């Protein structure tokens, strides 16, 4: 089954701006996906192939700076967790601004978090 993940930045402009809208395999998304460079606030909706809402959240706010956040699905609700990826996140999907989605294949960051290096695998099938 395919899911559509819609992330909206509600505090931009007069009525907000889209951050990303992407289609992913539901099994790959499971209950946790990463978001690269998420804006300070997000509204998120996850829909099934028919457009029915599977999970949603409004007004999710970043709590600390950093390059990655995680969207965690708990039933029909979503929560936002800011994090610095560890080995536990390798293999997770990463949602990128503009609609691309990849899979995190490696991550490293300095102890003081002043620098980081990561790789992402992008794959498409028509």
N, C-alpha and C positions, 0 to 999 in steps of 0.2 A: 504494500500500500504506500502511496505517496502522500506526504504532508506538505502543506504550504506554510512556511514561517514568515510572518509579517512583523517587522519591527519598525516602530514609528517614533520619531523624536518629537514629543508633544510640546516642548518649550521653544521650538524654533519658529520664526516668522509669526504671523498672526494666528495660524491654526495648526502649526506643526509641519513637519516634513518627513517623508519616508526615509528610513535608514537603509533597510534592505527588505527584499521579498524574494524568497528562494524556495524551490521545491526539493525535498530530500526524501529518501527512503525512510519510512517510519522506523524500521528496525535499526537503521544506522543512527538516527536521532535518539532513539530510546528515551531515557529520562534526563539526558544532560547533553547540551551542546555548548560550545564556546563561541564568544563574540569578540572579534578583534576591534579595538578602538571604539568601543561603545560610547555613545554620547552620555552626558550626565544623567539623563532620564530616558526611560523607554516605556512605551506601551507595546505589548506583544500579543499576537493572536496566532494560534496554530489551528489550521483547518484540514479536514480530510478531503478526499478527492471530490466529494459532492459539495464542498463548501461549508459543511457543518463545523461549528467550533468545537475543537477537542480540548483546548486549554487556552487561558488568556490571563492577562494581568495588565493593570494600568498604574502608572506612576511609579514604576520601579526606578530606584535611584542608586547611582554609583556611590560607594562609601569610601573609596580610596583610589588614588591614581594608579595607573598601571596599564599595560597594553592588552590585557585579557580580562574578560568576565565570563561567567558561566550562567546559562539559563537552566534552571533545574525544574523539571516537571514533577509536581506532586498531585496526581489525579488530574483535575481540570484547572489547576492553578499553576502559575509559574513564579519562581523566585529568582532574583539576581544575586550572584555572589561574585565579588571582585577577587581575583586570585592571580598568583604567579604560577604558571603551570609547573607541574612536577611529572615524574614518570607515570603517575596515575592518569594524567590527561592525554598521554600519547595515544593516538588512534581515534580521538574524538573528532567530530565534525567541528569546523570553524566557520561561522557565518561572517562574511565580509560585507562592508558597505557596498551597495550597488547591486547585490544579488548573487554574487559568486559564493560558492561553498566549497571548502576543501577539507582535507583530513590532516590533522597535526601529526607530522612524522618525527619531529625532533624539537627539543627546546633546551636552551641553556640561558642562564642569567647570572650576572655577577652578584656576589653576596650583598653588596650595597645597592643592588638593583639600578645601577647607573648605566648598564648596557645589557642587551640581550640578543640572542641569535636563535632563529627558528626556521624550520622548513615546513612546507605545506604541499601536499599532493592535490593537484586539481585533476578531475576526471569528468568527462561528459560522455553521454551515450544518447544517440538520437533514435 
